[in-house]
Amino acid sequence: MADALRVAQLILAISLIVLILMQSRGTSLGSVFGQEGSVFHTRRGAERVLFNVSIAVAVGFVAISLALAHVG
């Protein structure tokens, strides 16, 4: 069971990295340090779906990490 959890954790970690990198695509270096041009930005369409999926994957990653800590 622990091996299956480790494999799932690895898959979720890689997918979370990919999802986060896909979200930050198209932003300038200034926005990384908080210098964004617009004051308010609404997520729409695919950007919103990508954001919600990344939250779900992060919650799953934390849950599996806690399960691994409990098993180990």
Z-matrix of the N, CA and C atoms (Angstrom, degrees):
N
C 1 1.452
C 2 1.524 1 111.28
N 3 1.321 2 116.93 1 -39.14
C 4 1.457 3 120.28 2 -179.85
C 5 1.527 4 111.12 3 -64.89
N 6 1.334 5 116.16 4 -34.20
C 7 1.465 6 118.94 5 178.64
C 8 1.527 7 111.53 6 -66.68
N 9 1.324 8 115.98 7 -39.21
C 10 1.469 9 119.49 8 178.04
C 11 1.521 10 111.01 9 -66.14
N 12 1.322 11 117.01 10 -37.58
C 13 1.467 12 120.54 11 177.28
C 14 1.524 13 111.54 12 -66.59
N 15 1.321 14 115.99 13 -38.19
C 16 1.473 15 119.36 14 178.66
C 17 1.530 16 111.42 15 -66.08
N 18 1.331 17 116.31 16 -39.79
C 19 1.469 18 120.37 17 177.94
C 20 1.527 19 109.79 18 -65.34
N 21 1.334 20 116.44 19 -43.11
C 22 1.462 21 120.05 20 178.38
C 23 1.517 22 111.02 21 -63.96
N 24 1.326 23 116.96 22 -38.80
C 25 1.461 24 120.42 23 178.57
C 26 1.527 25 111.12 24 -65.40
N 27 1.313 26 117.07 25 -39.74
C 28 1.459 27 120.88 26 178.09
C 29 1.524 28 111.22 27 -64.61
N 30 1.328 29 116.61 28 -43.36
C 31 1.464 30 120.58 29 179.00
C 32 1.528 31 110.60 30 -63.53
N 33 1.339 32 116.74 31 -43.76
C 34 1.464 33 120.09 32 179.19
C 35 1.525 34 111.67 33 -66.08
N 36 1.323 35 117.31 34 -36.78
C 37 1.468 36 120.25 35 179.58
C 38 1.527 37 110.80 36 -64.68
N 39 1.321 38 116.39 37 -45.24
C 40 1.462 39 119.73 38 -179.67
C 41 1.528 40 110.63 39 -66.06
N 42 1.339 41 116.44 40 -42.03
C 43 1.465 42 118.49 41 179.91
C 44 1.519 43 111.72 42 -67.94
N 45 1.338 44 118.11 43 -33.53
C 46 1.460 45 120.58 44 176.97
C 47 1.521 46 111.13 45 -66.73
N 48 1.309 47 117.41 46 -39.92
C 49 1.468 48 120.87 47 176.76
C 50 1.523 49 110.34 48 -61.98
N 51 1.325 50 116.68 49 -44.96
C 52 1.460 51 120.58 50 -179.58
C 53 1.526 52 110.91 51 -64.28
N 54 1.330 53 117.01 52 -42.72
C 55 1.465 54 120.28 53 179.67
C 56 1.521 55 112.26 54 -63.17
N 57 1.317 56 116.96 55 -41.20
C 58 1.469 57 120.17 56 179.37
C 59 1.515 58 110.69 57 -67.46
N 60 1.314 59 117.40 58 -40.14
C 61 1.462 60 119.76 59 178.69
C 62 1.527 61 111.42 60 -67.05
N 63 1.325 62 117.39 61 -32.81
C 64 1.459 63 120.00 62 177.28
C 65 1.528 64 111.30 63 -69.43
N 66 1.316 65 117.36 64 -31.19
C 67 1.461 66 120.63 65 179.09
C 68 1.514 67 111.78 66 -71.62
N 69 1.316 68 117.74 67 -38.08
C 70 1.454 69 119.83 68 -175.53
C 71 1.517 70 112.72 69 -82.97
N 72 1.323 71 118.41 70 -2.22
C 73 1.463 72 121.76 71 178.55
C 74 1.521 73 109.99 72 -67.30
N 75 1.291 74 117.25 73 135.16
C 76 1.450 75 121.48 74 178.15
C 77 1.523 76 114.35 75 92.37
N 78 1.321 77 117.57 76 -0.76
C 79 1.456 78 119.34 77 177.07
C 80 1.518 79 108.73 78 -97.91
N 81 1.300 80 115.79 79 150.66
C 82 1.456 81 119.57 80 -179.96
C 83 1.517 82 110.40 81 -83.88
N 84 1.315 83 116.53 82 170.23
C 85 1.453 84 121.26 83 -179.47
C 86 1.522 85 111.37 84 -67.63
N 87 1.299 86 117.63 85 -28.66
C 88 1.453 87 120.81 86 178.83
C 89 1.514 88 112.92 87 -65.92
N 90 1.329 89 117.26 88 -31.40
C 91 1.463 90 119.39 89 -179.85
C 92 1.521 91 111.45 90 -72.51
N 93 1.331 92 117.50 91 -21.32
C 94 1.453 93 119.97 92 176.41
C 95 1.522 94 110.12 93 -65.57
N 96 1.314 95 117.02 94 -34.62
C 97 1.463 96 121.92 95 -178.86
C 98 1.528 97 112.11 96 -97.04
N 99 1.310 98 118.10 97 15.19
C 100 1.451 99 121.55 98 173.74
C 101 1.507 100 115.69 99 90.94
N 102 1.313 101 119.07 100 10.32
C 103 1.462 102 121.82 101 -178.98
C 104 1.521 103 109.61 102 -102.28
N 105 1.311 104 115.81 103 67.09
C 106 1.453 105 119.31 104 -178.69
C 107 1.523 106 109.71 105 -86.86
N 108 1.311 107 117.52 106 145.74
C 109 1.451 108 121.83 107 -176.58
C 110 1.514 109 113.80 108 -70.78
N 111 1.313 110 117.88 109 -39.39
C 112 1.455 111 120.17 110 -178.44
C 113 1.525 112 109.96 111 -95.70
N 114 1.316 113 114.90 112 151.51
C 115 1.457 114 119.56 113 -178.72
C 116 1.522 115 110.55 114 -81.73
N 117 1.318 116 117.77 115 -40.43
C 118 1.459 117 122.28 116 -176.94
C 119 1.516 118 109.41 117 -130.91
N 120 1.318 119 116.14 118 133.48
C 121 1.462 120 120.96 119 -178.33
C 122 1.523 121 108.99 120 -131.31
N 123 1.310 122 117.34 121 124.93
C 124 1.457 123 122.53 122 179.17
C 125 1.519 124 109.26 123 -100.87
N 126 1.327 125 115.31 124 131.87
C 127 1.466 126 119.33 125 176.59
C 128 1.524 127 108.77 126 -79.63
N 129 1.328 128 116.16 127 134.20
C 130 1.460 129 121.30 128 -179.83
C 131 1.510 130 109.63 129 -137.77
N 132 1.299 131 114.99 130 150.06
C 133 1.458 132 122.06 131 172.19
C 134 1.512 133 113.54 132 62.67
N 135 1.313 134 115.38 133 -128.39
C 136 1.459 135 121.88 134 -175.82
C 137 1.521 136 111.88 135 -65.22
N 138 1.316 137 117.02 136 -31.69
C 139 1.462 138 120.27 137 179.20
C 140 1.525 139 110.81 138 -64.43
N 141 1.320 140 116.34 139 -38.36
C 142 1.463 141 120.79 140 178.55
C 143 1.524 142 110.97 141 -68.42
N 144 1.335 143 116.77 142 -42.18
C 145 1.457 144 121.02 143 178.57
C 146 1.526 145 110.05 144 -63.05
N 147 1.313 146 117.19 145 -43.75
C 148 1.456 147 122.18 146 178.87
C 149 1.523 148 110.78 147 -61.12
N 150 1.322 149 117.17 148 -41.19
C 151 1.458 150 122.50 149 178.70
C 152 1.526 151 110.81 150 -64.15
N 153 1.331 152 117.45 151 -45.81
C 154 1.463 153 120.98 152 -179.44
C 155 1.525 154 112.10 153 -67.76
N 156 1.318 155 117.41 154 -37.36
C 157 1.467 156 120.65 155 177.93
C 158 1.522 157 110.41 156 -66.58
N 159 1.322 158 117.24 157 -38.67
C 160 1.461 159 119.41 158 179.29
C 161 1.528 160 111.20 159 -66.96
N 162 1.327 161 117.78 160 -33.68
C 163 1.464 162 120.23 161 175.52
C 164 1.530 163 109.89 162 -66.22
N 165 1.327 164 116.72 163 -43.64
C 166 1.467 165 120.46 164 179.86
C 167 1.532 166 111.14 165 -63.24
N 168 1.320 167 117.35 166 -40.93
C 169 1.463 168 120.94 167 179.48
C 170 1.529 169 110.19 168 -66.96
N 171 1.328 170 117.32 169 -38.32
C 172 1.470 171 120.59 170 178.23
C 173 1.525 172 111.02 171 -65.30
N 174 1.328 173 117.27 172 -40.87
C 175 1.468 174 120.40 173 177.74
C 176 1.527 175 110.23 174 -64.86
N 177 1.320 176 117.12 175 -41.32
C 178 1.460 177 120.75 176 176.48
C 179 1.516 178 112.50 177 -63.19
N 180 1.327 179 116.53 178 -39.16
C 181 1.464 180 121.21 179 178.08
C 182 1.520 181 110.91 180 -63.22
N 183 1.321 182 117.08 181 -43.81
C 184 1.464 183 120.64 182 178.99
C 185 1.525 184 110.51 183 -65.21
N 186 1.326 185 117.18 184 -41.17
C 187 1.462 186 120.91 185 179.75
C 188 1.523 187 111.53 186 -63.22
N 189 1.324 188 116.58 187 -42.76
C 190 1.462 189 119.28 188 179.45
C 191 1.525 190 110.79 189 -70.14
N 192 1.317 191 117.56 190 -34.60
C 193 1.462 192 120.39 191 176.62
C 194 1.523 193 110.94 192 -63.90
N 195 1.329 194 116.45 193 -41.34
C 196 1.469 195 119.72 194 177.29
C 197 1.531 196 111.20 195 -66.81
N 198 1.325 197 117.01 196 -37.67
C 199 1.462 198 120.45 197 177.43
C 200 1.524 199 110.71 198 -65.43
N 201 1.309 200 117.62 199 -39.59
C 202 1.468 201 120.99 200 177.16
C 203 1.528 202 111.53 201 -65.86
N 204 1.323 203 116.67 202 -37.46
C 205 1.455 204 119.94 203 177.67
C 206 1.523 205 110.72 204 -66.98
N 207 1.319 206 116.20 205 -35.27
C 208 1.472 207 120.38 206 178.96
C 209 1.527 208 110.91 207 -71.30
N 210 1.321 209 117.57 208 -39.50
C 211 1.462 210 121.51 209 179.81
C 212 1.518 211 111.07 210 -70.64
N 213 1.322 212 115.35 211 -41.58
C 214 1.465 213 120.17 212 -176.04
C 215 1.474 214 110.95 213 -81.71
